[in-house]
Every structure is written in C-alpha cells, then in structure tokens.
C-alpha cells in the first residue's frame, strides 16, 4: 500500500512474532487479573493504546488479545467502557487544532499550512469511513471549532 502524501511505496512495518499453531503462550497474569487491570486503567481515563503500552511495560503482557481472547476495543465495548469517538480520529483532531493555533500566530508558515491541509484530509477520510461503518452518526462533520471543543473537553 502506498503512503498517503508521498511518492514512496511504504513497505516497512512492524510485525508481530510468529507463534506456531497449538503453542501455548505463557501469561504472567490470569485472564481475570488482566481484565481488572484494563478496567482500572480505562476508568482512570487512559485511551486503549496507553493501556496496552502500560500492560506491556509494567506487567509483561505483550498482547492483551492473547490474554482476553478478543481485541481490547471489543472487550471495552462489551463492558460498556468504549469511548464515543475513535482514538485515531481524536489524535488527528488534536494535531489539527495545534496546527491551527500555530498558523493563526504565524501567518507566513507555509509548510505548516500544508501539514494542516494534509492532516485535515486524513480527518475527512477517516470520518467518511467511520460514518460508513456506523461508529459516527450520519450527519457528523469535522469542524475546526467543534474539534477544539472536543479536544479541550478530552484533556
């Protein structure tokens, strides 16, 4: 798959280690303990990516999916703890808000104007996908002022 805003091909990516079929993966904690940790971290306001990093760093759980038997987002959704908006969209919106603030103070910064356009095009592409899959409501549209309010409410 090609990169979005370059002419490069984008073949490089991280790959998970291969686990042979039928091989049992040793978990340092039980399934119930992992579930309790994930719920606790989520109640503290951590997004799923940060929860996964913390499980890996502090508890030695490389992949919560192996411990839970499902993906972390599905687990959170089943428990009713999932967020209203997807994390990747929120991160892009916060980047766009920060770029907007910078550009309003520095009108001549052409490279960051281009970066803002690229970021907003990614946001629009993601919103189309999330509306199509039913994650966002049908009439939802990206707006800079609305994004600023959402990001301010998040932090």
Secondary structure, 3 states (H helix, E strand, C coil): CCCCCCCCCCCCCCCCCCCCCCCCCCCCCCHHHHHHHHHHHHHCCCCHHHHHHHHHHHHCCCCHHHHHCCCHHHHHHHCCCCCCCCHHHHHHHHHHHHHHHHHHHCCCCHHHHHHHHHHHHHHHHHHHHHHHHCCCCCCCCCCHHHHHHHHHHHC
